[in-house]
Amino acid sequence: MTRDDIARHLRSIVGPNGVKEADALRLVHPGSDARNLDAGLMVTPATTQQVADILRFCNDHRIAVVPHGGRTGLAGGAVSSEGEVILSLAGLNRIESLSASAATAIVEAGVTLHALQEATAREGLSTGIDIASRGSATIGGMIATNAGGMEAFRHGVMRQRILGLEVVLADGSIMRDMSEVSKCNEGYDLKQLFIGAEGTLGVITRAVVKLTPADAFTATALVACPSATDAVTLFQALQRDRGIHLLRAEFMAHDYFHLASQSLGPASLAAFTQAPAYLILETDDPDQPTARSRLEEALGLAIERGQVVDAIIAQSEKERNAIWNIREDSSVIDRNCPYCHWFDISVPLGALETWLQQFNGGMAALGSEIRGFAFGHLGDGNLHVGVAGETAWPDKERAKAIIYANLRKMGGSFSAEHGIGLEKRPELISEGDPVKLSLMRMVKQALDPHGIMNPGKVIG
């Protein structure tokens, strides 16, 4: 079957405007990886039934399908190739219902996180999860990669935010497990198979999302610590403090903070105290003055204990945004060091200092032309790590060896919140438990016997 034949049949399912190729597809932004659109053919269904019809057709004709959400993933999970079909969930973008009393929302997979955040805020609720790419990342894509983000230490990752799922399988059959309650012991919890599966087992089309009460007035502080160990100790002390309700605790190592603050400003942040480790802390209280005073008091005690060398508490929304911009605009690394390899790992908090010393030593051994950057979510030990060169690409395998060295022994993981995709398959195969890998292959074979669902990703 030629691509023209495939495109013609797909148009018969979704209509003439639901298929893009050639010039029309070139107008679509590829997202975080230029290879995402290499298939050259994209279909955008508007209903679950259309998704089912597409998958049934593709399965019958052994046509590979690559599901796309917001294309913000960094592990190559949305990369496509000639001969495949990109299935975009952008057309399934409706918030079907939002119950303030039950604290749940039923949404289609193409709803962006930001759209759901706006809708929940109007009801005094929160999604319980937040990531920097909230404007592009879709709920379906976040479920498929089991995204985490800044609030995971409080509310869990996507796996803990989902009550129910609707999934279309490779053969076009539809599994509807749309329970709206937490206690639902009805046999195997099969929806968990699809959370984090990156579209290799089926296409998520709808979800029941568990919501949380919205946070109250916030206080935001930028904190400089003498070491990563002190940063962890401070974080744990604030969690135990009954007078403090800690919302977020974001970590930045010195080299990342220095480059970001110098490049992004303002002057007050660019001139902030030099230190090995920095935190952005955010708390809430019934009113903002109380939140600020309680955080200021807690940080004052931490300074007396030697856990903090300096701190700035935002006095306005403008100052708060400037502090968060330092952390969230991580593309500042790519703009200053365009040859950058990115990694996404988890390190147990007790091993953070050891890992950082190991990382910094490894970067020094790579030479003065190579720079290493680390930042992330302190509460769950998730670090985003960049190894960059200003004029040439660093050796990626040497960078991997440094970043992954002793990580398993420390109790960490080479894959935190961006999934396996293409990029981390070698690590999964070499480091994964053999029995676990065998079971994963059995599940894949059972649900996708012809291997059409996002081939080459995760387990193959």
VODO-653100 format. One record per residue (C-alpha): residue number from 1; z, y, x. Coordinates in steps of 0.1 Angstrom, whole numbers. Layout:
<rs>
+-----+-------+-------+-------+
|   n |     Z |     Y |     X |
+-----+-------+-------+-------+
| NUM |     Z |     Y |     X |
...
+-----+-------+-------+-------+
</rs>
This chain:
<rs>
+-----+-------+-------+-------+
|   n |     Z |     Y |     X |
+-----+-------+-------+-------+
|   1 |     0 |     0 |     0 |
|   2 |   -10 |    34 |    15 |
|   3 |    12 |    64 |    15 |
|   4 |   -11 |    80 |   -11 |
|   5 |    -5 |    50 |   -34 |
|   6 |    32 |    53 |   -28 |
|   7 |    33 |    90 |   -35 |
|   8 |    12 |    85 |   -66 |
|   9 |    36 |    60 |   -80 |
|  10 |    66 |    81 |   -72 |
|  11 |    51 |   110 |   -91 |
|  12 |    47 |    88 |  -121 |
|  13 |    85 |    83 |  -120 |
|  14 |    97 |   119 |  -112 |
|  15 |    68 |   141 |  -122 |
|  16 |    44 |   161 |  -100 |
|  17 |    70 |   185 |   -87 |
|  18 |    94 |   157 |   -76 |
|  19 |    74 |   146 |   -46 |
|  20 |    69 |   166 |   -14 |
|  21 |    47 |   158 |    15 |
|  22 |    26 |   176 |    41 |
|  23 |    28 |   214 |    38 |
|  24 |    53 |   213 |     9 |
|  25 |    77 |   192 |    30 |
|  26 |    74 |   215 |    60 |
|  27 |    91 |   242 |    39 |
|  28 |   122 |   220 |    37 |
|  29 |   149 |   226 |    63 |
|  30 |   155 |   194 |    83 |
|  31 |   192 |   200 |    86 |
|  32 |   211 |   190 |   117 |
|  33 |   185 |   167 |   131 |
|  34 |   148 |   176 |   134 |
|  35 |   139 |   139 |   129 |
|  36 |   153 |   138 |    94 |
|  37 |   119 |   146 |    78 |
|  38 |    97 |   125 |   100 |
|  39 |    89 |   101 |    71 |
|  40 |    66 |   129 |    58 |
|  41 |    73 |   119 |    21 |
|  42 |   103 |   130 |     0 |
|  43 |   111 |   121 |   -36 |
|  44 |   137 |   141 |   -56 |
|  45 |   148 |   123 |   -87 |
|  46 |   167 |   142 |  -115 |
|  47 |   185 |   113 |  -131 |
|  48 |   202 |    80 |  -122 |
|  49 |   176 |    61 |  -140 |
|  50 |   149 |    77 |  -119 |
|  51 |   168 |    67 |   -88 |
|  52 |   169 |    31 |  -101 |
|  53 |   132 |    31 |  -109 |
|  54 |   124 |    44 |   -74 |
|  55 |   145 |    18 |   -56 |
|  56 |   132 |   -10 |   -78 |
|  57 |    96 |     0 |   -69 |
|  58 |   104 |     4 |   -32 |
|  59 |   123 |   -29 |   -31 |
|  60 |    94 |   -48 |   -48 |
|  61 |    70 |   -34 |   -22 |
|  62 |    94 |   -36 |     8 |
|  63 |    93 |     2 |    14 |
|  64 |   123 |    16 |    33 |
|  65 |   143 |    43 |    17 |
|  66 |   164 |    69 |    35 |
|  67 |   189 |    87 |    12 |
|  68 |   195 |   124 |    19 |
|  69 |   223 |   147 |     9 |
|  70 |   228 |   181 |    26 |
|  71 |   215 |   168 |    60 |
|  72 |   246 |   181 |    78 |
|  73 |   257 |   148 |    94 |
|  74 |   257 |   146 |   132 |
|  75 |   252 |   109 |   138 |
|  76 |   216 |   105 |   128 |
|  77 |   223 |    89 |    95 |
|  78 |   195 |   108 |    77 |
|  79 |   168 |   103 |   103 |
|  80 |   136 |    90 |    88 |
|  81 |   104 |    75 |   102 |
|  82 |    67 |    72 |    93 |
|  83 |    63 |    47 |    65 |
|  84 |    96 |    53 |    49 |
|  85 |   105 |    73 |    18 |
|  86 |   132 |   101 |    19 |
|  87 |   152 |   100 |   -14 |
|  88 |   168 |   134 |   -18 |
|  89 |   197 |   137 |   -42 |
|  90 |   193 |   175 |   -44 |
|  91 |   181 |   171 |   -80 |
|  92 |   213 |   154 |   -92 |
|  93 |   234 |   186 |   -89 |
|  94 |   254 |   188 |  -121 |
|  95 |   291 |   191 |  -125 |
|  96 |   293 |   170 |  -157 |
|  97 |   330 |   176 |  -165 |
|  98 |   362 |   191 |  -151 |
|  99 |   395 |   182 |  -166 |
| 100 |   424 |   205 |  -156 |
| 101 |   449 |   183 |  -174 |
| 102 |   438 |   151 |  -157 |
| 103 |   429 |   169 |  -124 |
| 104 |   396 |   152 |  -121 |
| 105 |   359 |   161 |  -120 |
| 106 |   329 |   140 |  -128 |
| 107 |   300 |   152 |  -106 |
| 108 |   265 |   141 |   -96 |
| 109 |   259 |   132 |   -60 |
| 110 |   239 |   164 |   -51 |
| 111 |   266 |   188 |   -61 |
| 112 |   276 |   208 |   -30 |
| 113 |   312 |   209 |   -19 |
| 114 |   312 |   247 |   -23 |
| 115 |   299 |   245 |   -59 |
| 116 |   327 |   221 |   -67 |
| 117 |   353 |   243 |   -49 |
| 118 |   343 |   273 |   -70 |
| 119 |   345 |   253 |  -102 |
| 120 |   379 |   239 |   -95 |
| 121 |   393 |   272 |   -83 |
| 122 |   386 |   287 |  -118 |
| 123 |   409 |   260 |  -132 |
| 124 |   437 |   266 |  -106 |
| 125 |   427 |   234 |   -88 |
| 126 |   413 |   223 |   -54 |
| 127 |   390 |   196 |   -42 |
| 128 |   417 |   185 |   -17 |
| 129 |   390 |   184 |    11 |
| 130 |   373 |   211 |    30 |
| 131 |   347 |   211 |    58 |
| 132 |   329 |   240 |    76 |
| 133 |   295 |   229 |    62 |
| 134 |   308 |   232 |    26 |
| 135 |   278 |   253 |    15 |
| 136 |   253 |   225 |    23 |
| 137 |   272 |   193 |    24 |
| 138 |   270 |   173 |    -9 |
| 139 |   296 |   152 |   -25 |
| 140 |   274 |   122 |   -24 |
| 141 |   267 |   126 |    13 |
| 142 |   304 |   132 |    20 |
| 143 |   313 |   100 |     2 |
| 144 |   286 |    81 |    20 |
| 145 |   300 |    92 |    54 |
| 146 |   337 |    92 |    43 |
| 147 |   340 |   128 |    54 |
| 148 |   374 |   141 |    64 |
| 149 |   379 |   178 |    73 |
| 150 |   407 |   202 |    76 |
| 151 |   430 |   189 |    48 |
| 152 |   428 |   152 |    56 |
| 153 |   463 |   150 |    69 |
| 154 |   476 |   162 |    35 |
| 155 |   452 |   147 |    10 |
| 156 |   433 |   120 |    29 |
| 157 |   396 |   116 |    36 |
| 158 |   369 |   111 |     9 |
| 159 |   380 |    75 |     5 |
| 160 |   413 |    88 |   -10 |
| 161 |   396 |   115 |   -31 |
| 162 |   374 |    92 |   -51 |
| 163 |   385 |    74 |   -83 |
| 164 |   352 |    61 |   -95 |
| 165 |   315 |    57 |   -85 |
| 166 |   281 |    51 |   -99 |
| 167 |   258 |    34 |   -74 |
| 168 |   222 |    23 |   -76 |
| 169 |   216 |    -9 |   -56 |
| 170 |   185 |   -18 |   -37 |
| 171 |   170 |   -38 |   -66 |
| 172 |   174 |    -9 |   -90 |
| 173 |   205 |   -23 |  -108 |
| 174 |   232 |     3 |  -115 |
| 175 |   269 |    -3 |  -108 |
| 176 |   290 |    19 |  -130 |
| 177 |   327 |    19 |  -119 |
| 178 |   336 |    54 |  -132 |
| 179 |   373 |    49 |  -137 |
| 180 |   392 |    82 |  -140 |
| 181 |   426 |    69 |  -131 |
| 182 |   443 |    59 |   -98 |
| 183 |   458 |    26 |  -111 |
| 184 |   428 |     4 |  -119 |
| 185 |   433 |   -31 |  -106 |
| 186 |   402 |   -48 |  -121 |
| 187 |   393 |   -73 |   -94 |
| 188 |   376 |   -63 |   -61 |
| 189 |   375 |   -26 |   -55 |
| 190 |   338 |   -27 |   -49 |
| 191 |   333 |    11 |   -48 |
| 192 |   350 |    11 |   -14 |
| 193 |   321 |    -8 |     0 |
| 194 |   298 |    22 |    -6 |
| 195 |   322 |    48 |     7 |
| 196 |   313 |    53 |    44 |
| 197 |   283 |    29 |    41 |
| 198 |   259 |    58 |    48 |
| 199 |   234 |    47 |    22 |
| 200 |   228 |    13 |    37 |
| 201 |   241 |    -6 |     7 |
| 202 |   230 |    16 |   -22 |
| 203 |   226 |    51 |   -34 |
| 204 |   256 |    69 |   -48 |
| 205 |   245 |    90 |   -79 |
| 206 |   278 |   100 |   -96 |
| 207 |   315 |   102 |   -87 |
| 208 |   349 |   108 |  -102 |
| 209 |   367 |   131 |   -78 |
| 210 |   405 |   134 |   -78 |
| 211 |   416 |   171 |   -76 |
| 212 |   448 |   187 |   -64 |
| 213 |   467 |   219 |   -74 |
| 214 |   452 |   250 |   -57 |
| 215 |   471 |   264 |   -28 |
| 216 |   491 |   296 |   -34 |
| 217 |   491 |   327 |   -13 |
| 218 |   485 |   319 |    24 |
| 219 |   497 |   330 |    58 |
| 220 |   474 |   324 |    87 |
| 221 |   483 |   324 |   124 |
| 222 |   465 |   320 |   157 |
| 223 |   489 |   303 |   181 |
| 224 |   487 |   298 |   219 |
| 225 |   506 |   268 |   232 |
| 226 |   515 |   258 |   268 |
| 227 |   500 |   223 |   263 |
| 228 |   485 |   199 |   237 |
| 229 |   519 |   181 |   236 |
| 230 |   535 |   214 |   226 |
| 231 |   509 |   219 |   200 |
| 232 |   516 |   185 |   185 |
| 233 |   553 |   190 |   187 |
| 234 |   550 |   223 |   168 |
| 235 |   528 |   207 |   142 |
| 236 |   553 |   179 |   136 |
| 237 |   582 |   204 |   134 |
| 238 |   564 |   225 |   108 |
| 239 |   557 |   194 |    88 |
| 240 |   594 |   185 |    88 |
| 241 |   605 |   221 |    80 |
| 242 |   613 |   222 |    42 |
| 243 |   608 |   260 |    42 |
| 244 |   572 |   257 |    54 |
| 245 |   543 |   242 |    34 |
| 246 |   517 |   235 |    60 |
| 247 |   482 |   236 |    47 |
| 248 |   460 |   234 |    78 |
| 249 |   465 |   228 |   115 |
| 250 |   433 |   232 |   135 |
| 251 |   432 |   226 |   173 |
| 252 |   411 |   243 |   200 |
| 253 |   412 |   235 |   237 |
| 254 |   410 |   264 |   261 |
| 255 |   373 |   263 |   270 |
| 256 |   362 |   262 |   234 |
| 257 |   385 |   290 |   223 |
| 258 |   376 |   312 |   253 |
| 259 |   338 |   309 |   247 |
| 260 |   341 |   313 |   210 |
| 261 |   365 |   342 |   210 |
| 262 |   345 |   361 |   237 |
| 263 |   312 |   355 |   218 |
| 264 |   324 |   361 |   183 |
| 265 |   352 |   386 |   187 |
| 266 |   368 |   408 |   175 |
| 267 |   383 |   424 |   206 |
| 268 |   419 |   415 |   196 |
| 269 |   410 |   378 |   196 |
| 270 |   388 |   380 |   228 |
| 271 |   418 |   395 |   246 |
| 272 |   443 |   370 |   232 |
| 273 |   466 |   352 |   256 |
| 274 |   451 |   325 |   278 |
| 275 |   465 |   291 |   273 |
| 276 |   456 |   254 |   275 |
| 277 |   458 |   248 |   237 |
| 278 |   454 |   269 |   206 |
| 279 |   462 |   262 |   169 |
| 280 |   452 |   279 |   137 |
| 281 |   480 |   273 |   113 |
| 282 |   479 |   281 |    76 |
| 283 |   508 |   279 |    51 |
| 284 |   515 |   289 |    15 |
| 285 |   543 |   302 |    -6 |
| 286 |   547 |   318 |   -40 |
| 287 |   537 |   352 |   -26 |
| 288 |   519 |   363 |     6 |
| 289 |   547 |   384 |    21 |
| 290 |   571 |   354 |    19 |
| 291 |   545 |   331 |    34 |
| 292 |   540 |   354 |    63 |
| 293 |   577 |   361 |    69 |
| 294 |   585 |   323 |    69 |
| 295 |   557 |   315 |    92 |
| 296 |   566 |   343 |   115 |
| 297 |   602 |   331 |   116 |
| 298 |   591 |   295 |   124 |
| 299 |   569 |   307 |   152 |
| 300 |   596 |   329 |   166 |
| 301 |   618 |   298 |   169 |
| 302 |   590 |   279 |   185 |
| 303 |   586 |   307 |   211 |
| 304 |   623 |   304 |   219 |
| 305 |   618 |   266 |   224 |
| 306 |   589 |   272 |   247 |
| 307 |   564 |   255 |   224 |
| 308 |   544 |   287 |   218 |
| 309 |   535 |   315 |   243 |
| 310 |   519 |   339 |   218 |
| 311 |   509 |   342 |   182 |
| 312 |   490 |   365 |   159 |
| 313 |   496 |   364 |   121 |
| 314 |   467 |   378 |   101 |
| 315 |   477 |   409 |    81 |
| 316 |   445 |   410 |    60 |
| 317 |   417 |   389 |    46 |
| 318 |   394 |   404 |    73 |
| 319 |   418 |   393 |   101 |
| 320 |   421 |   358 |    85 |
| 321 |   383 |   354 |    83 |
| 322 |   379 |   365 |   119 |
| 323 |   404 |   339 |   131 |
| 324 |   387 |   311 |   110 |
| 325 |   353 |   322 |   123 |
| 326 |   363 |   313 |   158 |
| 327 |   370 |   278 |   147 |
| 328 |   343 |   272 |   121 |
| 329 |   312 |   288 |   139 |
| 330 |   310 |   260 |   164 |
| 331 |   272 |   267 |   167 |
| 332 |   284 |   293 |   192 |
| 333 |   284 |   265 |   217 |
| 334 |   247 |   257 |   211 |
| 335 |   237 |   293 |   213 |
| 336 |   254 |   297 |   247 |
| 337 |   249 |   262 |   261 |
| 338 |   217 |   250 |   244 |
| 339 |   217 |   216 |   261 |
| 340 |   247 |   201 |   243 |
| 341 |   256 |   165 |   233 |
| 342 |   281 |   163 |   205 |
| 343 |   307 |   136 |   199 |
| 344 |   332 |   130 |   171 |
| 345 |   363 |   110 |   179 |
| 346 |   398 |   103 |   167 |
| 347 |   427 |   104 |   192 |
| 348 |   463 |    95 |   182 |
| 349 |   485 |   126 |   185 |
| 350 |   508 |   109 |   210 |
| 351 |   478 |   104 |   233 |
| 352 |   462 |   138 |   229 |
| 353 |   475 |   153 |   261 |
| 354 |   465 |   123 |   281 |
| 355 |   430 |   122 |   266 |
| 356 |   425 |   160 |   273 |
| 357 |   435 |   156 |   309 |
| 358 |   412 |   127 |   313 |
| 359 |   384 |   147 |   296 |
| 360 |   389 |   178 |   317 |
| 361 |   390 |   158 |   349 |
| 362 |   358 |   140 |   340 |
| 363 |   340 |   173 |   332 |
| 364 |   350 |   187 |   366 |
| 365 |   335 |   156 |   382 |
| 366 |   302 |   162 |   365 |
| 367 |   298 |   195 |   384 |
| 368 |   301 |   232 |   377 |
| 369 |   269 |   233 |   357 |
| 370 |   284 |   211 |   330 |
| 371 |   310 |   224 |   305 |
| 372 |   332 |   205 |   281 |
| 373 |   345 |   217 |   247 |
| 374 |   370 |   201 |   224 |
| 375 |   383 |   213 |   190 |
| 376 |   391 |   197 |   157 |
| 377 |   417 |   187 |   131 |
| 378 |   451 |   183 |   147 |
| 379 |   468 |   167 |   118 |
| 380 |   447 |   135 |   120 |
| 381 |   437 |   137 |   156 |
| 382 |   400 |   142 |   149 |
| 383 |   382 |   160 |   177 |
| 384 |   347 |   173 |   179 |
| 385 |   336 |   172 |   215 |
| 386 |   307 |   189 |   232 |
| 387 |   293 |   182 |   267 |
| 388 |   269 |   210 |   275 |
| 389 |   246 |   224 |   302 |
| 390 |   233 |   259 |   303 |
| 391 |   199 |   250 |   319 |
| 392 |   195 |   212 |   316 |
| 393 |   208 |   183 |   295 |
| 394 |   239 |   166 |   309 |
| 395 |   238 |   128 |   315 |
| 396 |   247 |   115 |   280 |
| 397 |   258 |    81 |   292 |
| 398 |   282 |    96 |   318 |
| 399 |   295 |   119 |   291 |
| 400 |   301 |    90 |   268 |
| 401 |   319 |    71 |   295 |
| 402 |   343 |   100 |   300 |
| 403 |   349 |   107 |   263 |
| 404 |   353 |    70 |   253 |
| 405 |   373 |    59 |   284 |
| 406 |   406 |    42 |   273 |
| 407 |   401 |    55 |   237 |
| 408 |   405 |    20 |   222 |
| 409 |   435 |    14 |   244 |
| 410 |   450 |    46 |   231 |
| 411 |   445 |    35 |   195 |
| 412 |   417 |    59 |   188 |
| 413 |   382 |    56 |   175 |
| 414 |   347 |    66 |   187 |
| 415 |   337 |    75 |   151 |
| 416 |   358 |    99 |   131 |
| 417 |   342 |   117 |   102 |
| 418 |   304 |   118 |   108 |
| 419 |   298 |    81 |   105 |
| 420 |   278 |    56 |   127 |
| 421 |   242 |    65 |   118 |
| 422 |   218 |    58 |   146 |
| 423 |   238 |    75 |   174 |
| 424 |   269 |    52 |   174 |
| 425 |   254 |    18 |   166 |
| 426 |   257 |     7 |   203 |
| 427 |   294 |    15 |   203 |
| 428 |   299 |    -2 |   170 |
| 429 |   282 |   -34 |   182 |
| 430 |   299 |   -34 |   217 |
| 431 |   334 |   -24 |   206 |
| 432 |   336 |   -37 |   170 |
| 433 |   356 |   -68 |   161 |
| 434 |   331 |   -97 |   160 |
| 435 |   344 |  -111 |   127 |
| 436 |   343 |   -77 |   111 |
| 437 |   307 |   -72 |   122 |
| 438 |   298 |  -106 |   109 |
| 439 |   313 |   -97 |    75 |
| 440 |   294 |   -64 |    74 |
| 441 |   261 |   -82 |    80 |
| 442 |   269 |  -106 |    52 |
| 443 |   276 |   -77 |    28 |
| 444 |   244 |   -60 |    39 |
| 445 |   224 |   -92 |    34 |
| 446 |   239 |   -98 |    -1 |
| 447 |   233 |   -63 |   -14 |
| 448 |   201 |   -54 |     4 |
| 449 |   183 |   -87 |    13 |
| 450 |   150 |   -70 |    21 |
| 451 |   166 |   -44 |    43 |
| 452 |   151 |   -14 |    26 |
| 453 |   183 |     8 |    25 |
| 454 |   184 |    33 |    53 |
| 455 |   173 |     7 |    79 |
| 456 |   185 |     9 |   115 |
| 457 |   216 |    27 |   105 |
| 458 |   252 |    14 |   109 |
| 459 |   248 |   -24 |   110 |
| 460 |   210 |   -24 |   111 |
+-----+-------+-------+-------+
</rs>
